[in-house]
């Protein structure tokens, strides 16, 4: 197990049933994922300097992967499909294993995967607003 800081997640339930969630990465991750355990009717993704993006999730659990997250983090506005508790699993992803304690470089004849999640370090935390 690696002793890495988890994403900072601040969920704030609203009077209208929506949940406003602020996420920042102490590791400077540019990719953040959010998964819910219950159906979400709609989510709005807010990144600094960009117009908000609203997605209809059709009452399915959320499984979002947001890229190019600015250093200041992001905000989400989740509208659950039904009243009740919501568990959110939030992860941040960085690429590069060099900073991982015990990492041994691969042999020169091998290369990193071309996939964006190759050599990813993922740290996850869970919250229940």
C-alpha positions as CSV (number, residue, x, y, z in Angstrom):
1,X,0.0,0.0,0.0
2,X,1.3,3.5,-0.9
3,X,0.9,6.3,1.6
4,X,-0.5,8.9,-0.9
5,X,-3.0,11.6,-0.1
6,X,-6.6,11.0,-1.3
7,X,-8.6,13.5,-3.2
8,X,-10.2,16.2,-1.0
9,X,-13.9,15.8,-1.4
10,X,-16.5,18.2,0.2
11,X,-20.1,17.2,-0.4
12,X,-22.8,19.7,0.5
13,X,-26.4,18.6,0.4
14,X,-28.8,21.3,-0.8
15,X,-32.4,21.9,0.2
16,X,-33.7,20.9,-3.3
17,X,-32.2,17.4,-2.9
18,X,-29.1,18.0,-5.1
19,X,-25.6,17.5,-3.8
20,X,-22.9,20.0,-4.6
21,X,-19.4,18.3,-4.5
22,X,-16.1,20.1,-4.6
23,X,-13.1,17.9,-5.5
24,X,-9.4,18.9,-5.4
25,X,-6.3,16.7,-5.8
26,X,-3.4,17.3,-3.4
27,X,-1.3,15.3,-5.9
28,X,-2.2,17.7,-8.7
29,X,-4.0,15.0,-10.7
30,X,-5.5,16.2,-14.0
31,X,-8.0,13.3,-14.2
32,X,-10.8,12.8,-11.6
33,X,-13.4,10.0,-11.5
34,X,-16.7,10.0,-9.6
35,X,-18.9,6.9,-9.1
36,X,-22.2,6.8,-7.2
37,X,-23.9,3.8,-5.7
38,X,-27.4,5.0,-6.6
39,X,-29.1,6.4,-9.7
40,X,-28.4,10.0,-10.6
41,X,-30.9,11.9,-12.8
42,X,-28.5,14.6,-13.9
43,X,-25.0,15.9,-13.2
44,X,-23.5,19.3,-13.9
45,X,-19.7,19.5,-14.2
46,X,-18.1,22.8,-13.4
47,X,-14.4,23.5,-14.3
48,X,-12.9,26.9,-13.7
49,X,-12.9,29.1,-16.8
50,X,-15.2,26.8,-18.7
51,X,-18.9,26.8,-19.3
52,X,-20.7,24.2,-17.1
53,X,-21.6,20.9,-18.8
54,X,-24.9,19.2,-17.9
55,X,-25.3,15.4,-18.5
56,X,-28.5,13.4,-18.2
57,X,-27.7,10.0,-16.6
58,X,-31.1,8.5,-17.1
59,X,-31.4,7.6,-13.4
60,X,-28.4,5.3,-13.7
61,X,-25.5,5.4,-11.2
62,X,-22.8,7.9,-12.1
63,X,-19.5,6.7,-13.4
64,X,-17.7,9.8,-14.6
65,X,-14.1,10.3,-15.7
66,X,-13.2,14.0,-16.1
67,X,-10.0,15.0,-17.7
68,X,-8.1,18.3,-17.8
69,X,-9.2,19.2,-14.3
70,X,-7.5,22.5,-13.4
71,X,-5.2,22.8,-10.3
72,X,-8.0,24.4,-8.3
73,X,-10.2,21.3,-8.8
74,X,-13.8,21.0,-9.9
75,X,-17.3,21.2,-8.7
76,X,-20.2,18.8,-9.5
77,X,-23.9,19.3,-8.9
78,X,-25.5,15.9,-8.6
79,X,-29.3,15.4,-8.7
80,X,-30.1,12.0,-7.3
81,X,-32.9,10.1,-9.0
82,X,-34.6,9.4,-5.7
83,X,-34.3,10.7,-2.1
84,X,-32.0,8.8,0.2
85,X,-28.3,8.3,1.0
86,X,-25.7,8.6,-1.8
87,X,-22.2,7.1,-1.5
88,X,-19.6,8.7,-3.8
89,X,-16.3,7.0,-4.6
90,X,-13.9,9.7,-5.9
91,X,-10.6,9.0,-7.4
92,X,-7.7,11.0,-8.8
93,X,-5.4,9.6,-11.4
94,X,-1.8,10.6,-12.3
95,X,0.5,9.0,-14.9
96,X,4.0,8.0,-14.0
97,X,5.4,5.4,-11.7
98,X,8.8,7.1,-11.1
99,X,7.7,8.7,-7.8
100,X,6.3,5.5,-6.4
101,X,8.6,4.1,-3.6
102,X,10.2,0.9,-4.8
103,X,9.6,1.5,-8.5
104,X,12.1,-0.2,-10.7
105,X,12.4,1.0,-14.3
106,X,11.2,-1.5,-16.9
107,X,13.8,-3.1,-19.2
108,X,14.6,-0.9,-22.3
109,X,12.9,-3.3,-24.7
110,X,9.5,-2.7,-22.9
111,X,7.6,0.6,-23.2
112,X,4.7,2.2,-21.4
113,X,1.2,1.4,-22.7
114,X,-0.1,4.0,-25.2
115,X,-3.4,4.1,-23.3
116,X,-4.0,7.3,-21.3
117,X,-4.3,5.2,-18.1
118,X,-1.0,3.3,-18.7
119,X,1.3,3.6,-15.6
120,X,-1.5,5.3,-13.7
121,X,-1.4,5.8,-10.0
122,X,-5.0,6.0,-8.7
123,X,-6.0,7.1,-5.2
124,X,-9.7,6.7,-4.1
125,X,-11.7,7.9,-1.2
126,X,-15.4,7.5,-0.4
127,X,-17.9,10.0,1.1
128,X,-21.6,9.9,2.1
129,X,-23.0,13.4,2.2
